[in-house]
Amino acid sequence: MTSILESRKLKIVDFLADLEDESIVFQIENLLFPINNWWEIIGEEERSSIFRGIDDADNGRKVEFKGFVTQLRQSNAHHDNG
């Protein structure tokens, strides 16, 4: 192993040792040790939301993307002005 590579690795280790932002640590963990079955780590509320979305789509309760974006923009404009 070259000294340049060793130096780079030590710099990363130092950075990680000083890191206090848990969300960044979580992202690094996911990069290094990916979880293949994300379904197992999401919460019950998220699973329920996914099932509701599938049920909505299966039963024709859906909107076109353009309509969704239009509604979203109108909603944001309302909140920005209110």
TAQUI-V290728 format. One record per backbone hydrogen bond with DSSP energy under -0.5 kcal/mol. CO is the residue of the C=O (numbers start at 1). NH is the residue of the N-H. E is the energy in kcal/mol with one decimal. If there is no record, write none. Layout:
((CO;NH;E) (CO;NH;E))
//
This chain:
((2;6;-2.3) (3;7;-2.3) (4;8;-2.3) (5;9;-2.4) (6;10;-2.3) (7;11;-2.1) (8;12;-1.9) (9;13;-2.4) (10;14;-2.6) (11;15;-2.2) (12;16;-2.7) (13;17;-2.4) (14;18;-1.5) (15;19;-0.9) (20;22;-0.9) (21;24;-0.7) (21;25;-1.8) (22;26;-2.6) (23;27;-2.0) (24;28;-2.5) (25;29;-2.7) (26;30;-2.4) (27;31;-1.8) (28;32;-2.7) (29;33;-3.6) (34;36;-0.7) (36;38;-0.8) (37;40;-1.5) (38;41;-1.2) (38;42;-1.2) (43;47;-2.1) (44;48;-2.7) (45;49;-2.1) (46;50;-2.1) (47;51;-2.5) (48;52;-2.6) (49;53;-2.2) (50;54;-2.3) (51;55;-2.6) (52;56;-2.9) (53;57;-2.4) (54;58;-2.8) (55;59;-1.7) (56;61;-2.8) (57;60;-1.5) (60;62;-1.6) (64;68;-2.2) (65;69;-2.7) (66;70;-2.3) (67;71;-2.5) (68;72;-2.6) (69;73;-2.7) (70;74;-2.4) (71;75;-2.5) (72;76;-2.5) (73;77;-2.5) (74;78;-2.2) (75;79;-2.2) (76;80;-2.6) (77;81;-1.8) (78;82;-1.1))
//
